[in-house]
Amino acid sequence: MRTRTLLALVAVVLALGSVVTYGVVFADSGGDLTEQWASDTAREMTGNHHAPAVAEIDGETWVYAPVSGAGGTDECGLVALSGADGATQWTYPIPPENCTTHAVADPAVADFDADDTPEVLAATTENVVAAAHPTTGESELRHELSSYGYTKPIVADFAPGEGTEIIVADVRGELFVVHENGTNAWSRELGTTWANPRLADFDGDDTDELVVGSAPAEGGAVTVLEPDGTTLWERTPETAVGWLGVGEVDGEPRVVAATTRGEVVAYEADGTRAWSRELGDKAAVHAVGDGDADGDDEVYAVAKDGQLRAIDAATGDVEWTTRLTNDDVNMMPPPELGDVDGDGDPELVAPGNDGTVSVVAPDSGDVLATYERDVPVYKYPVLADLDGDGDDEALVMYGDGRVVALDYSA
């Protein structure tokens, strides 16, 4: 990893009282990572750990932040922000009696009711999955769950019959597939679910199946479900699945699961275990893709040890390892892969639980630039072109509830 040079120290006065935090911008020899804006959603608690969502509505970019706060307060809600400057536009509030660390899970933006306008959907501690109008926040759907939701809903034409469905798992492990009219298509009990489910065609029938990583009563489970709710296959890692990624090898899906005890395990499309790697406590994966343009997908994995690895998705061989932090962190969130400099090739945007966000070269592991706040990060960033300049900005949810938009220039 390249030595970083301190460029600027920016004091940011938070909205709450006179508390002051610091945004520190570093540059390695590979470019600059600069703060475009920071939202006005700061909270005193530092446990916010869900990723925002981004959408373009009528030519304007909107960012939807799942903000949690102190229990029994009115600090919790789904907050709509301007993509231009991060200013709050509206808030879908969570009642004080439901305000807690997990108040709003990762939101999704999709047109679930076929009215040609997307909705913002999220599971909440009200034990519902809720949908709101994207520019007004007006409620459009509330569907009861068995517990609070932790994962991002999927909206897709998945279950048999016409129309789209909302697919959402709550933390107790009940998976709901809900028709656009709000009725249940089917549900399944799978065990505690922390990893966002994914869709892919596992059996080659030109129809997507759903893969879910969960934590049943003992051990973990990776389950692939058909559109009618039946099981295509299920495999059981020794410990709970905390993170899930899906890539491609030889034209077929490759599922990669990370467990809480540190195993990263890959399964072929038919459920055959392809490989596994022990990375240490709290391994995490998210992005899977061909970051080095060699024709093969890589898995980008982290663990509590502060190191980022590129792992060949086909073989499990480690291609490179780089250290992102020397701090004794509680965990490390996985990176996201996308084009943040507009040159047509992807970069890795790798957050750290120590408050850093680094741009990393996917072919070498070199750290190109780093930004830092003295606030932890728990979730991967969301990448989107906020300003229409042809490259993606990184939206990072910090533990204090602020969303920070970062721009990288090589």
Disulfide bonds with the S-S distance in Angstrom:
Cys76-Cys99 1.95
